[in-house]
Amino acid sequence: MQKIRDFFKVNSNYQLFMVNLVFAVTGSTALYLADIILINISFIENTSSKALYWSVRIFLVIPLYQVLLIFVATIFGEFKYFWNIEKKMLKRLGFNFK
């Protein structure tokens, strides 16, 4: 169990559980909301090409996931942990946060 905690850089099994819970809730919610958005703009997989549908869906899910990750992490009390992860990713994309 220590190797897993070291990999995630957490201090306790409880924090490891909370981190995994945040990832699970965020992923499920992002996919659910992407479905709702695509249905509301009448962009359904059956009426458009599969390649276009999945491209739009992926480009919708990625930013939605990033925003939801911080929101859900805040609710579960893990904002600081996930904000550090988010800052690393945003730096790779060219944004500078201090």
Gaussian input, Z-matrix of N, CA and C with variables (Angstrom, degrees):
# hf/3-21g

backbone

0 1
 N
 C     1     B1
 C     2     B2     1     A1
 N     3     B3     2     A2     1     D1
 C     4     B4     3     A3     2     D2
 C     5     B5     4     A4     3     D3
 N     6     B6     5     A5     4     D4
 C     7     B7     6     A6     5     D5
 C     8     B8     7     A7     6     D6
 N     9     B9     8     A8     7     D7
 C    10    B10     9     A9     8     D8
 C    11    B11    10    A10     9     D9
 N    12    B12    11    A11    10    D10
 C    13    B13    12    A12    11    D11
 C    14    B14    13    A13    12    D12
 N    15    B15    14    A14    13    D13
 C    16    B16    15    A15    14    D14
 C    17    B17    16    A16    15    D15
 N    18    B18    17    A17    16    D16
 C    19    B19    18    A18    17    D17
 C    20    B20    19    A19    18    D18
 N    21    B21    20    A20    19    D19
 C    22    B22    21    A21    20    D20
 C    23    B23    22    A22    21    D21
 N    24    B24    23    A23    22    D22
 C    25    B25    24    A24    23    D23
 C    26    B26    25    A25    24    D24
 N    27    B27    26    A26    25    D25
 C    28    B28    27    A27    26    D26
 C    29    B29    28    A28    27    D27
 N    30    B30    29    A29    28    D28
 C    31    B31    30    A30    29    D29
 C    32    B32    31    A31    30    D30
 N    33    B33    32    A32    31    D31
 C    34    B34    33    A33    32    D32
 C    35    B35    34    A34    33    D33
 N    36    B36    35    A35    34    D34
 C    37    B37    36    A36    35    D35
 C    38    B38    37    A37    36    D36
 N    39    B39    38    A38    37    D37
 C    40    B40    39    A39    38    D38
 C    41    B41    40    A40    39    D39
 N    42    B42    41    A41    40    D40
 C    43    B43    42    A42    41    D41
 C    44    B44    43    A43    42    D42
 N    45    B45    44    A44    43    D43
 C    46    B46    45    A45    44    D44
 C    47    B47    46    A46    45    D45
 N    48    B48    47    A47    46    D46
 C    49    B49    48    A48    47    D47
 C    50    B50    49    A49    48    D48
 N    51    B51    50    A50    49    D49
 C    52    B52    51    A51    50    D50
 C    53    B53    52    A52    51    D51
 N    54    B54    53    A53    52    D52
 C    55    B55    54    A54    53    D53
 C    56    B56    55    A55    54    D54
 N    57    B57    56    A56    55    D55
 C    58    B58    57    A57    56    D56
 C    59    B59    58    A58    57    D57
 N    60    B60    59    A59    58    D58
 C    61    B61    60    A60    59    D59
 C    62    B62    61    A61    60    D60
 N    63    B63    62    A62    61    D61
 C    64    B64    63    A63    62    D62
 C    65    B65    64    A64    63    D63
 N    66    B66    65    A65    64    D64
 C    67    B67    66    A66    65    D65
 C    68    B68    67    A67    66    D66
 N    69    B69    68    A68    67    D67
 C    70    B70    69    A69    68    D68
 C    71    B71    70    A70    69    D69
 N    72    B72    71    A71    70    D70
 C    73    B73    72    A72    71    D71
 C    74    B74    73    A73    72    D72
 N    75    B75    74    A74    73    D73
 C    76    B76    75    A75    74    D74
 C    77    B77    76    A76    75    D75
 N    78    B78    77    A77    76    D76
 C    79    B79    78    A78    77    D77
 C    80    B80    79    A79    78    D78
 N    81    B81    80    A80    79    D79
 C    82    B82    81    A81    80    D80
 C    83    B83    82    A82    81    D81
 N    84    B84    83    A83    82    D82
 C    85    B85    84    A84    83    D83
 C    86    B86    85    A85    84    D84
 N    87    B87    86    A86    85    D85
 C    88    B88    87    A87    86    D86
 C    89    B89    88    A88    87    D87
 N    90    B90    89    A89    88    D88
 C    91    B91    90    A90    89    D89
 C    92    B92    91    A91    90    D90
 N    93    B93    92    A92    91    D91
 C    94    B94    93    A93    92    D92
 C    95    B95    94    A94    93    D93
 N    96    B96    95    A95    94    D94
 C    97    B97    96    A96    95    D95
 C    98    B98    97    A97    96    D96
 N    99    B99    98    A98    97    D97
 C   100   B100    99    A99    98    D98
 C   101   B101   100   A100    99    D99
 N   102   B102   101   A101   100   D100
 C   103   B103   102   A102   101   D101
 C   104   B104   103   A103   102   D102
 N   105   B105   104   A104   103   D103
 C   106   B106   105   A105   104   D104
 C   107   B107   106   A106   105   D105
 N   108   B108   107   A107   106   D106
 C   109   B109   108   A108   107   D107
 C   110   B110   109   A109   108   D108
 N   111   B111   110   A110   109   D109
 C   112   B112   111   A111   110   D110
 C   113   B113   112   A112   111   D111
 N   114   B114   113   A113   112   D112
 C   115   B115   114   A114   113   D113
 C   116   B116   115   A115   114   D114
 N   117   B117   116   A116   115   D115
 C   118   B118   117   A117   116   D116
 C   119   B119   118   A118   117   D117
 N   120   B120   119   A119   118   D118
 C   121   B121   120   A120   119   D119
 C   122   B122   121   A121   120   D120
 N   123   B123   122   A122   121   D121
 C   124   B124   123   A123   122   D122
 C   125   B125   124   A124   123   D123
 N   126   B126   125   A125   124   D124
 C   127   B127   126   A126   125   D125
 C   128   B128   127   A127   126   D126
 N   129   B129   128   A128   127   D127
 C   130   B130   129   A129   128   D128
 C   131   B131   130   A130   129   D129
 N   132   B132   131   A131   130   D130
 C   133   B133   132   A132   131   D131
 C   134   B134   133   A133   132   D132
 N   135   B135   134   A134   133   D133
 C   136   B136   135   A135   134   D134
 C   137   B137   136   A136   135   D135
 N   138   B138   137   A137   136   D136
 C   139   B139   138   A138   137   D137
 C   140   B140   139   A139   138   D138
 N   141   B141   140   A140   139   D139
 C   142   B142   141   A141   140   D140
 C   143   B143   142   A142   141   D141
 N   144   B144   143   A143   142   D142
 C   145   B145   144   A144   143   D143
 C   146   B146   145   A145   144   D144
 N   147   B147   146   A146   145   D145
 C   148   B148   147   A147   146   D146
 C   149   B149   148   A148   147   D147
 N   150   B150   149   A149   148   D148
 C   151   B151   150   A150   149   D149
 C   152   B152   151   A151   150   D150
 N   153   B153   152   A152   151   D151
 C   154   B154   153   A153   152   D152
 C   155   B155   154   A154   153   D153
 N   156   B156   155   A155   154   D154
 C   157   B157   156   A156   155   D155
 C   158   B158   157   A157   156   D156
 N   159   B159   158   A158   157   D157
 C   160   B160   159   A159   158   D158
 C   161   B161   160   A160   159   D159
 N   162   B162   161   A161   160   D160
 C   163   B163   162   A162   161   D161
 C   164   B164   163   A163   162   D162
 N   165   B165   164   A164   163   D163
 C   166   B166   165   A165   164   D164
 C   167   B167   166   A166   165   D165
 N   168   B168   167   A167   166   D166
 C   169   B169   168   A168   167   D167
 C   170   B170   169   A169   168   D168
 N   171   B171   170   A170   169   D169
 C   172   B172   171   A171   170   D170
 C   173   B173   172   A172   171   D171
 N   174   B174   173   A173   172   D172
 C   175   B175   174   A174   173   D173
 C   176   B176   175   A175   174   D174
 N   177   B177   176   A176   175   D175
 C   178   B178   177   A177   176   D176
 C   179   B179   178   A178   177   D177
 N   180   B180   179   A179   178   D178
 C   181   B181   180   A180   179   D179
 C   182   B182   181   A181   180   D180
 N   183   B183   182   A182   181   D181
 C   184   B184   183   A183   182   D182
 C   185   B185   184   A184   183   D183
 N   186   B186   185   A185   184   D184
 C   187   B187   186   A186   185   D185
 C   188   B188   187   A187   186   D186
 N   189   B189   188   A188   187   D187
 C   190   B190   189   A189   188   D188
 C   191   B191   190   A190   189   D189
 N   192   B192   191   A191   190   D190
 C   193   B193   192   A192   191   D191
 C   194   B194   193   A193   192   D192
 N   195   B195   194   A194   193   D193
 C   196   B196   195   A195   194   D194
 C   197   B197   196   A196   195   D195
 N   198   B198   197   A197   196   D196
 C   199   B199   198   A198   197   D197
 C   200   B200   199   A199   198   D198
 N   201   B201   200   A200   199   D199
 C   202   B202   201   A201   200   D200
 C   203   B203   202   A202   201   D201
 N   204   B204   203   A203   202   D202
 C   205   B205   204   A204   203   D203
 C   206   B206   205   A205   204   D204
 N   207   B207   206   A206   205   D205
 C   208   B208   207   A207   206   D206
 C   209   B209   208   A208   207   D207
 N   210   B210   209   A209   208   D208
 C   211   B211   210   A210   209   D209
 C   212   B212   211   A211   210   D210
 N   213   B213   212   A212   211   D211
 C   214   B214   213   A213   212   D212
 C   215   B215   214   A214   213   D213
 N   216   B216   215   A215   214   D214
 C   217   B217   216   A216   215   D215
 C   218   B218   217   A217   216   D216
 N   219   B219   218   A218   217   D217
 C   220   B220   219   A219   218   D218
 C   221   B221   220   A220   219   D219
 N   222   B222   221   A221   220   D220
 C   223   B223   222   A222   221   D221
 C   224   B224   223   A223   222   D222
 N   225   B225   224   A224   223   D223
 C   226   B226   225   A225   224   D224
 C   227   B227   226   A226   225   D225
 N   228   B228   227   A227   226   D226
 C   229   B229   228   A228   227   D227
 C   230   B230   229   A229   228   D228
 N   231   B231   230   A230   229   D229
 C   232   B232   231   A231   230   D230
 C   233   B233   232   A232   231   D231
 N   234   B234   233   A233   232   D232
 C   235   B235   234   A234   233   D233
 C   236   B236   235   A235   234   D234
 N   237   B237   236   A236   235   D235
 C   238   B238   237   A237   236   D236
 C   239   B239   238   A238   237   D237
 N   240   B240   239   A239   238   D238
 C   241   B241   240   A240   239   D239
 C   242   B242   241   A241   240   D240
 N   243   B243   242   A242   241   D241
 C   244   B244   243   A243   242   D242
 C   245   B245   244   A244   243   D243
 N   246   B246   245   A245   244   D244
 C   247   B247   246   A246   245   D245
 C   248   B248   247   A247   246   D246
 N   249   B249   248   A248   247   D247
 C   250   B250   249   A249   248   D248
 C   251   B251   250   A250   249   D249
 N   252   B252   251   A251   250   D250
 C   253   B253   252   A252   251   D251
 C   254   B254   253   A253   252   D252
 N   255   B255   254   A254   253   D253
 C   256   B256   255   A255   254   D254
 C   257   B257   256   A256   255   D255
 N   258   B258   257   A257   256   D256
 C   259   B259   258   A258   257   D257
 C   260   B260   259   A259   258   D258
 N   261   B261   260   A260   259   D259
 C   262   B262   261   A261   260   D260
 C   263   B263   262   A262   261   D261
 N   264   B264   263   A263   262   D262
 C   265   B265   264   A264   263   D263
 C   266   B266   265   A265   264   D264
 N   267   B267   266   A266   265   D265
 C   268   B268   267   A267   266   D266
 C   269   B269   268   A268   267   D267
 N   270   B270   269   A269   268   D268
 C   271   B271   270   A270   269   D269
 C   272   B272   271   A271   270   D270
 N   273   B273   272   A272   271   D271
 C   274   B274   273   A273   272   D272
 C   275   B275   274   A274   273   D273
 N   276   B276   275   A275   274   D274
 C   277   B277   276   A276   275   D275
 C   278   B278   277   A277   276   D276
 N   279   B279   278   A278   277   D277
 C   280   B280   279   A279   278   D278
 C   281   B281   280   A280   279   D279
 N   282   B282   281   A281   280   D280
 C   283   B283   282   A282   281   D281
 C   284   B284   283   A283   282   D282
 N   285   B285   284   A284   283   D283
 C   286   B286   285   A285   284   D284
 C   287   B287   286   A286   285   D285
 N   288   B288   287   A287   286   D286
 C   289   B289   288   A288   287   D287
 C   290   B290   289   A289   288   D288
 N   291   B291   290   A290   289   D289
 C   292   B292   291   A291   290   D290
 C   293   B293   292   A292   291   D291

   B1=1.4428
   B2=1.5367
   B3=1.3206
   B4=1.4586
   B5=1.5298
   B6=1.3268
   B7=1.4673
   B8=1.5265
   B9=1.3093
   B10=1.4694
   B11=1.5205
   B12=1.3462
   B13=1.4730
   B14=1.5254
   B15=1.3271
   B16=1.4684
   B17=1.5246
   B18=1.3258
   B19=1.4639
   B20=1.5239
   B21=1.3238
   B22=1.4629
   B23=1.5258
   B24=1.3321
   B25=1.4696
   B26=1.5250
   B27=1.3279
   B28=1.4629
   B29=1.5198
   B30=1.3350
   B31=1.4591
   B32=1.5195
   B33=1.3173
   B34=1.4623
   B35=1.5217
   B36=1.3230
   B37=1.4597
   B38=1.5255
   B39=1.3282
   B40=1.4646
   B41=1.5290
   B42=1.3260
   B43=1.4625
   B44=1.5238
   B45=1.3190
   B46=1.4622
   B47=1.5251
   B48=1.3225
   B49=1.4628
   B50=1.5242
   B51=1.3356
   B52=1.4638
   B53=1.5316
   B54=1.3154
   B55=1.4666
   B56=1.5272
   B57=1.3211
   B58=1.4669
   B59=1.5183
   B60=1.3178
   B61=1.4609
   B62=1.5305
   B63=1.3280
   B64=1.4687
   B65=1.5258
   B66=1.3296
   B67=1.4642
   B68=1.5227
   B69=1.3242
   B70=1.4689
   B71=1.5236
   B72=1.3174
   B73=1.4676
   B74=1.5213
   B75=1.3245
   B76=1.4624
   B77=1.5230
   B78=1.3103
   B79=1.4627
   B80=1.5125
   B81=1.3159
   B82=1.4677
   B83=1.5211
   B84=1.3200
   B85=1.4605
   B86=1.5226
   B87=1.3263
   B88=1.4684
   B89=1.5211
   B90=1.3260
   B91=1.4656
   B92=1.5230
   B93=1.3117
   B94=1.4657
   B95=1.5314
   B96=1.3351
   B97=1.4687
   B98=1.5264
   B99=1.3184
   B100=1.4665
   B101=1.5220
   B102=1.3340
   B103=1.4710
   B104=1.5199
   B105=1.3255
   B106=1.4671
   B107=1.5247
   B108=1.3293
   B109=1.4658
   B110=1.5217
   B111=1.3204
   B112=1.4667
   B113=1.5256
   B114=1.3097
   B115=1.4681
   B116=1.5244
   B117=1.3249
   B118=1.4689
   B119=1.5227
   B120=1.3174
   B121=1.4695
   B122=1.5256
   B123=1.3222
   B124=1.4756
   B125=1.5227
   B126=1.2914
   B127=1.4634
   B128=1.5169
   B129=1.3187
   B130=1.4542
   B131=1.5222
   B132=1.3191
   B133=1.4692
   B134=1.5245
   B135=1.3081
   B136=1.4670
   B137=1.5263
   B138=1.3363
   B139=1.4607
   B140=1.5237
   B141=1.3061
   B142=1.4640
   B143=1.5282
   B144=1.3099
   B145=1.4651
   B146=1.5306
   B147=1.3058
   B148=1.4667
   B149=1.5247
   B150=1.3185
   B151=1.4644
   B152=1.5239
   B153=1.3217
   B154=1.4600
   B155=1.5233
   B156=1.3209
   B157=1.4654
   B158=1.5261
   B159=1.3363
   B160=1.4574
   B161=1.5254
   B162=1.3084
   B163=1.4682
   B164=1.5199
   B165=1.3268
   B166=1.4657
   B167=1.5208
   B168=1.3191
   B169=1.4664
   B170=1.5291
   B171=1.3217
   B172=1.4640
   B173=1.5241
   B174=1.3404
   B175=1.4661
   B176=1.5253
   B177=1.3036
   B178=1.4601
   B179=1.5258
   B180=1.3154
   B181=1.4647
   B182=1.5282
   B183=1.3114
   B184=1.4678
   B185=1.5342
   B186=1.3314
   B187=1.4703
   B188=1.5298
   B189=1.3199
   B190=1.4596
   B191=1.5243
   B192=1.3126
   B193=1.4638
   B194=1.5256
   B195=1.3235
   B196=1.4645
   B197=1.5266
   B198=1.3170
   B199=1.4689
   B200=1.5231
   B201=1.3210
   B202=1.4635
   B203=1.5240
   B204=1.3172
   B205=1.4611
   B206=1.5262
   B207=1.3095
   B208=1.4646
   B209=1.5259
   B210=1.3211
   B211=1.4641
   B212=1.5302
   B213=1.3210
   B214=1.4682
   B215=1.5280
   B216=1.3219
   B217=1.4659
   B218=1.5222
   B219=1.3156
   B220=1.4595
   B221=1.5235
   B222=1.3098
   B223=1.4667
   B224=1.5292
   B225=1.3284
   B226=1.4631
   B227=1.5329
   B228=1.3298
   B229=1.4569
   B230=1.5188
   B231=1.3050
   B232=1.4653
   B233=1.5288
   B234=1.3333
   B235=1.4631
   B236=1.5225
   B237=1.3179
   B238=1.4633
   B239=1.5362
   B240=1.3166
   B241=1.4674
   B242=1.5269
   B243=1.3313
   B244=1.4576
   B245=1.5234
   B246=1.3101
   B247=1.4587
   B248=1.5287
   B249=1.3360
   B250=1.4694
   B251=1.5259
   B252=1.3185
   B253=1.4670
   B254=1.5267
   B255=1.3200
   B256=1.4683
   B257=1.5280
   B258=1.3334
   B259=1.4646
   B260=1.5269
   B261=1.3357
   B262=1.4686
   B263=1.5218
   B264=1.3221
   B265=1.4577
   B266=1.5319
   B267=1.3183
   B268=1.4592
   B269=1.5281
   B270=1.3260
   B271=1.4677
   B272=1.5246
   B273=1.3308
   B274=1.4689
   B275=1.5203
   B276=1.3282
   B277=1.4614
   B278=1.5254
   B279=1.3375
   B280=1.4532
   B281=1.5125
   B282=1.3303
   B283=1.4601
   B284=1.5214
   B285=1.3279
   B286=1.4598
   B287=1.5185
   B288=1.3299
   B289=1.4614
   B290=1.5118
   B291=1.3175
   B292=1.4723
   B293=1.4904
   A1=110.98
   A2=115.47
   A3=119.44
   A4=111.33
   A5=117.60
   A6=120.55
   A7=110.89
   A8=116.47
   A9=120.32
   A10=109.97
   A11=116.95
   A12=119.95
   A13=110.80
   A14=116.77
   A15=119.94
   A16=110.95
   A17=116.83
   A18=120.88
   A19=111.09
   A20=117.37
   A21=121.73
   A22=112.79
   A23=116.80
   A24=122.72
   A25=111.34
   A26=115.07
   A27=121.67
   A28=108.44
   A29=115.57
   A30=120.69
   A31=114.22
   A32=117.74
   A33=119.89
   A34=110.66
   A35=114.47
   A36=119.79
   A37=110.66
   A38=116.59
   A39=120.38
   A40=110.56
   A41=116.75
   A42=119.92
   A43=110.51
   A44=117.77
   A45=121.69
   A46=110.41
   A47=116.31
   A48=121.00
   A49=110.80
   A50=116.96
   A51=120.89
   A52=111.09
   A53=117.58
   A54=121.23
   A55=110.07
   A56=116.79
   A57=119.95
   A58=111.65
   A59=117.11
   A60=121.03
   A61=110.79
   A62=116.94
   A63=120.88
   A64=110.22
   A65=117.68
   A66=120.32
   A67=111.14
   A68=117.30
   A69=121.17
   A70=111.61
   A71=116.82
   A72=120.73
   A73=110.57
   A74=116.98
   A75=120.74
   A76=111.61
   A77=117.43
   A78=120.56
   A79=112.35
   A80=116.20
   A81=120.37
   A82=111.45
   A83=116.30
   A84=120.68
   A85=111.54
   A86=117.38
   A87=120.75
   A88=111.09
   A89=117.18
   A90=119.96
   A91=111.45
   A92=116.98
   A93=121.19
   A94=110.67
   A95=116.60
   A96=119.98
   A97=111.92
   A98=117.57
   A99=120.25
   A100=110.27
   A101=117.08
   A102=120.51
   A103=111.16
   A104=116.16
   A105=120.41
   A106=110.84
   A107=116.59
   A108=120.36
   A109=110.78
   A110=117.31
   A111=120.34
   A112=111.60
   A113=117.43
   A114=120.47
   A115=110.51
   A116=117.27
   A117=120.65
   A118=113.26
   A119=117.34
   A120=118.49
   A121=110.45
   A122=115.59
   A123=123.35
   A124=112.43
   A125=115.82
   A126=121.34
   A127=107.30
   A128=115.68
   A129=122.26
   A130=108.93
   A131=115.90
   A132=121.31
   A133=112.40
   A134=118.10
   A135=121.23
   A136=113.22
   A137=117.33
   A138=119.91
   A139=113.49
   A140=118.28
   A141=120.95
   A142=108.42
   A143=115.57
   A144=118.09
   A145=109.78
   A146=115.96
   A147=120.40
   A148=111.78
   A149=117.04
   A150=120.29
   A151=111.10
   A152=116.85
   A153=120.52
   A154=110.75
   A155=116.41
   A156=120.75
   A157=110.93
   A158=117.32
   A159=120.16
   A160=112.17
   A161=118.04
   A162=120.24
   A163=110.64
   A164=116.14
   A165=120.43
   A166=110.12
   A167=116.70
   A168=120.86
   A169=111.19
   A170=117.34
   A171=120.74
   A172=110.83
   A173=117.00
   A174=119.80
   A175=112.36
   A176=117.96
   A177=122.15
   A178=110.83
   A179=116.95
   A180=121.21
   A181=111.97
   A182=118.41
   A183=120.65
   A184=112.50
   A185=120.58
   A186=117.87
   A187=112.66
   A188=116.35
   A189=120.25
   A190=110.16
   A191=116.74
   A192=122.30
   A193=110.89
   A194=117.43
   A195=120.88
   A196=111.63
   A197=116.06
   A198=120.31
   A199=110.21
   A200=116.10
   A201=120.04
   A202=112.10
   A203=117.67
   A204=120.99
   A205=110.71
   A206=116.78
   A207=120.42
   A208=110.60
   A209=117.04
   A210=121.45
   A211=111.09
   A212=117.44
   A213=121.67
   A214=110.36
   A215=117.48
   A216=120.63
   A217=111.04
   A218=116.97
   A219=120.81
   A220=110.52
   A221=117.07
   A222=121.15
   A223=110.80
   A224=117.20
   A225=121.48
   A226=113.09
   A227=117.94
   A228=121.60
   A229=115.09
   A230=117.84
   A231=121.85
   A232=111.67
   A233=116.66
   A234=120.61
   A235=111.48
   A236=118.18
   A237=121.65
   A238=111.26
   A239=117.05
   A240=121.82
   A241=110.62
   A242=116.59
   A243=119.95
   A244=112.22
   A245=118.72
   A246=120.27
   A247=109.74
   A248=117.12
   A249=119.85
   A250=111.17
   A251=117.50
   A252=121.16
   A253=110.15
   A254=115.79
   A255=121.25
   A256=110.80
   A257=117.30
   A258=120.66
   A259=111.50
   A260=116.78
   A261=120.03
   A262=110.74
   A263=115.66
   A264=119.22
   A265=111.04
   A266=117.11
   A267=120.29
   A268=111.48
   A269=117.42
   A270=120.12
   A271=110.66
   A272=116.28
   A273=119.95
   A274=111.60
   A275=116.23
   A276=120.77
   A277=112.52
   A278=117.17
   A279=120.43
   A280=115.34
   A281=117.80
   A282=120.99
   A283=108.59
   A284=116.93
   A285=120.69
   A286=110.21
   A287=115.73
   A288=122.44
   A289=108.30
   A290=115.40
   A291=119.63
   A292=111.01
   D1=-30.61
   D2=-179.24
   D3=-63.31
   D4=-36.33
   D5=179.32
   D6=-63.69
   D7=-38.49
   D8=178.73
   D9=-67.61
   D10=-43.60
   D11=178.04
   D12=-62.82
   D13=-38.21
   D14=177.80
   D15=-65.70
   D16=-40.96
   D17=179.22
   D18=-60.62
   D19=-45.05
   D20=-179.41
   D21=-83.69
   D22=-6.80
   D23=-179.51
   D24=57.55
   D25=51.06
   D26=176.47
   D27=-118.13
   D28=162.85
   D29=-174.48
   D30=-97.20
   D31=-25.24
   D32=-173.83
   D33=-140.90
   D34=165.24
   D35=176.13
   D36=-64.99
   D37=-33.92
   D38=178.21
   D39=-62.45
   D40=-46.44
   D41=179.58
   D42=-65.14
   D43=-36.76
   D44=176.03
   D45=-61.32
   D46=-43.58
   D47=177.29
   D48=-61.41
   D49=-44.86
   D50=-178.73
   D51=-64.89
   D52=-40.30
   D53=178.89
   D54=-62.47
   D55=-45.76
   D56=178.72
   D57=-66.15
   D58=-36.32
   D59=177.28
   D60=-64.26
   D61=-42.25
   D62=178.26
   D63=-62.35
   D64=-44.59
   D65=177.64
   D66=-60.38
   D67=-43.42
   D68=-178.00
   D69=-65.77
   D70=-47.72
   D71=-178.93
   D72=-64.87
   D73=-42.04
   D74=-178.85
   D75=-64.73
   D76=-45.55
   D77=179.91
   D78=-62.08
   D79=-46.50
   D80=179.66
   D81=-63.35
   D82=-42.96
   D83=-179.02
   D84=-66.76
   D85=-41.22
   D86=179.52
   D87=-61.63
   D88=-43.54
   D89=179.24
   D90=-67.45
   D91=-39.41
   D92=178.86
   D93=-63.97
   D94=-46.71
   D95=179.80
   D96=-66.63
   D97=-35.30
   D98=176.96
   D99=-62.30
   D100=-41.25
   D101=176.21
   D102=-59.65
   D103=-46.43
   D104=-179.37
   D105=-61.21
   D106=-44.77
   D107=-179.58
   D108=-63.18
   D109=-45.89
   D110=-178.98
   D111=-64.68
   D112=-37.94
   D113=177.73
   D114=-67.10
   D115=-40.91
   D116=-178.79
   D117=-67.86
   D118=-25.77
   D119=175.95
   D120=-97.53
   D121=14.79
   D122=177.08
   D123=57.71
   D124=37.73
   D125=177.82
   D126=-106.95
   D127=87.89
   D128=-173.74
   D129=-107.15
   D130=144.13
   D131=-175.91
   D132=-57.88
   D133=-35.93
   D134=-176.87
   D135=-71.78
   D136=-25.68
   D137=-175.40
   D138=-97.21
   D139=-5.94
   D140=178.69
   D141=-129.94
   D142=169.39
   D143=-179.98
   D144=-66.77
   D145=147.68
   D146=-178.57
   D147=-61.57
   D148=-40.01
   D149=-179.04
   D150=-64.02
   D151=-43.36
   D152=179.00
   D153=-66.61
   D154=-44.45
   D155=-179.78
   D156=-58.08
   D157=-49.99
   D158=-177.03
   D159=-70.78
   D160=-31.15
   D161=175.34
   D162=-64.39
   D163=-47.36
   D164=178.95
   D165=-63.29
   D166=-42.87
   D167=-179.05
   D168=-61.55
   D169=-44.89
   D170=-179.88
   D171=-64.95
   D172=-44.06
   D173=179.21
   D174=-68.54
   D175=-19.48
   D176=174.83
   D177=-83.64
   D178=-41.50
   D179=-175.63
   D180=-68.77
   D181=-39.29
   D182=-173.98
   D183=-60.01
   D184=-54.22
   D185=178.69
   D186=-68.70
   D187=-33.58
   D188=177.77
   D189=-61.29
   D190=-42.49
   D191=179.11
   D192=-61.77
   D193=-42.81
   D194=-177.74
   D195=-62.80
   D196=-42.93
   D197=179.25
   D198=-68.03
   D199=-45.59
   D200=-179.69
   D201=-64.45
   D202=-33.35
   D203=-179.48
   D204=-58.79
   D205=-46.22
   D206=179.05
   D207=-67.68
   D208=-41.53
   D209=-179.96
   D210=-62.45
   D211=-49.95
   D212=-178.75
   D213=-67.25
   D214=-39.17
   D215=178.17
   D216=-61.16
   D217=-37.99
   D218=177.75
   D219=-64.22
   D220=-43.04
   D221=179.24
   D222=-60.84
   D223=-40.07
   D224=-177.74
   D225=-89.84
   D226=6.26
   D227=175.48
   D228=77.17
   D229=22.89
   D230=-179.11
   D231=-119.22
   D232=29.86
   D233=-176.97
   D234=-57.28
   D235=-48.73
   D236=-174.74
   D237=-60.14
   D238=-43.59
   D239=179.59
   D240=-60.30
   D241=-49.28
   D242=-176.06
   D243=-77.31
   D244=-27.04
   D245=176.52
   D246=-66.22
   D247=-37.38
   D248=176.32
   D249=-64.02
   D250=-39.96
   D251=176.57
   D252=-64.53
   D253=-44.02
   D254=-178.51
   D255=-63.41
   D256=-41.22
   D257=178.95
   D258=-61.47
   D259=-40.99
   D260=178.30
   D261=-60.99
   D262=-43.79
   D263=-178.37
   D264=-67.84
   D265=-41.57
   D266=-179.72
   D267=-66.63
   D268=-33.57
   D269=175.78
   D270=-63.26
   D271=-38.91
   D272=177.59
   D273=-64.30
   D274=-28.57
   D275=179.30
   D276=-86.50
   D277=-3.23
   D278=175.64
   D279=105.31
   D280=0.73
   D281=176.87
   D282=-89.71
   D283=142.70
   D284=179.82
   D285=-112.76
   D286=118.84
   D287=176.02
   D288=-121.56
   D289=146.47
   D290=179.03
   D291=-111.47

